[in-house]
Amino acid sequence: ATVTITVAPDAAGTDVPVAVNDTANVTEDQSVNIAVLVNDTFGPDGPSATAITIAAAATNGTAVVNTNGTPNDPTDDTVDYTPNANYNGADSFSYTITDSNGDTSTATVTITVAPDAAGTDVPVAVNDTATTGEGFAVTVTVLINDTFGPDGPSASAITVGPAANGATVVNTNGTPNDPTDDTVTYTPNPNFNGSDVFT
């Protein structure tokens, strides 16, 4: 006897992966690791043996797939997002997942980049003191208690204002494009003694 079998196709879309849109939050000048797959499914065919991919790059930052050491197993993949320096506002990127049959699904991650807390990304210069004898110059390491902040230093020397009773000169110590080793030499005017100030 013969048995005739009819294999009906899947209902539309039931054997394809489904990627669902995500949201994430990060602070300016920081990075965030996004578990984009937490709400996705690879479907009955299971995942492919390749990593997920970035389908559309972020406009105001970078999105990089993190395979977590298993490049042939996408189920633990995440995405590391880093906003551009000093950027805050909205950003987004898209990623694609693939099942073992080659079917794909793409979703979008919308990111909110919050501004730094007031003042946390700016340099901080702290007041200094120095002592010298009448008629003698003194070199002041003015940066020893300062910080350039997360943005780092500029590519130019520090600047110094005049003193009322002496002369001030910035020493770049041979590195005019690197202010981190700059100092200031103060020379009092002839016969002057007392307090003096410069900025």
C-alpha angles and dihedrals in degrees: 000000000000126000115205115201128193115204108202119211121252116269107268111288099001095115099045129090119258122213115192125206117259140199131212139179130213138165123246113276092013132101132231132203110218122203093211095170096058092098098031133093131206092207130226093313090063126220127316120247092251135081123265113262138224105246098184123018124233115262099215102029145006129279117197127182113239110205092188090226096305107095092168094051113063095180092091096041119129134175126241112211124193121180120222115269113287092359122139128170136062126336137164144186136182131229134192131218123199131202126216090265092057096254114142141200128190130205136180127235115209114202131196113205108200120207120253117266108270111291099000095115099044129090119259122214116193125205118259138199131210137176131210139161125257108280094013128110122225130201113220121203091214095172097057092098099030133094130207092208129227093312091063127220127316120249093252137076124270116261128232133198126222125273120228095229105026148019127273126202129180114228112207090186091223096306107094092168094050114064095180093092097041120128134179126234115208121196118187119224116261113286092003122138129165135061125332134175138203134171 
